[in-house]
Amino acid sequence: MSETLVDVRNLKQYFPVKTGFMKTIPLKAVDDISFTIGKGETLGLVGESGCGKTTAGRSILRLYKPTGGEVYFNGELITDKNITHMRKKMQMVFQDPYSSLDPRMTVEDIIGEPLDVHKLCANRKERRERILELMDIVGLNAEHATRYAHEFSGGQRQRIGIARALAVKPDFIVCDEPVSALDVSIQAQVINMFEELQEKLGVAYLFIAHDLLVVHHISKRIAVMYLGKIVEIADADELNDHPIHPYTESLLSAVPIPDPDVTRARHRIILEGDVPSPLKRPSGCPFRTRCRYATEQCAEECPPLTDRGGDHLVACWVK
């Protein structure tokens, strides 16, 4: 295991939701999750829409102030007081390349903004050279510098966002579904670029996505999230070959395989019912209302993550 870079401990993110006059109840978007990410490592975070993946990534970077829990970066606790200087070491690539870039700014100004905020360049010449270097790293031409975001395709816009994140030479980047809004052919280019950047710069990623094939390709380890809770964490190959949690089994059974013989022989696990509202979560295990193995114990208490051998952590009473 590589040296730990990011250590998330019991992270909670609750949002107050009004239910009537002077009444609020907490929406538990992220509820007591813990994991670590090593230096230069990629941890994939997967789960269906609304499970809290994006909220977890934003809470780690304190774009949302966490309700509870602690996040350590390089052994230092992240607080409101030190987050400003830590921003240089932690960045984010947002999901939507169309809304995350300012339409009134040129590409040069978008990429150069972090350099200006953190005062990383001594003069305009040095700033210009750094911006052109970043554009070259992500595969953009120098003549693109004076253009605006609306003049680019989705893949090119995402490259601009990645260049902006790399401007401050971060050690850790939260990638919030960075390829979900792109065509499949462009997805492959962007994912390959992420891998090349990791080899070249040694940057660590929290790669948030709902496409298990993409996550398995890029990640060293994978964490599976359901209704604000992490239900399974394991090595990417181990999770893909030997899933234990019933929810992980159902996710993997839905992954398309380009072989008709294998597809016909597979058993598709179809979950019954809908995802419960995070405002009215079931007691005990959050997955029990859709689980074919659920018992009385599942309704009474929430299972903790336990090691089933080889750092394969699972939160399940039955399996």
ABEGO torsion letter per residue (X at the ends): XBBBABBBBGBBBBBBBBAEBGBBBBBBABBGBBBBBBBGBBBBBBEBBGAGAAAAAAAAAGABBBABEBBBBGGBBBBAAAAAAAAAABBBBBABAAAABBAABBAAAAAAAAAAAAGABABAAAAAAAAAAAAAAAGBBAAAAABBAAABBAAAAAAAAAAAAAAAGBABBBBBGAAAABBAAAAAAAAAAAAAAAAAAGBBBBBBBABAAAAAAABABBBBBBGGBBABBBBAAAAAABBABAAAAAAAAABBBBBAAAAAABBBBBBBEBBBBAABBBBEBAAAAABAABBAAAAABBBBBBBAEGGBBBBBAAX
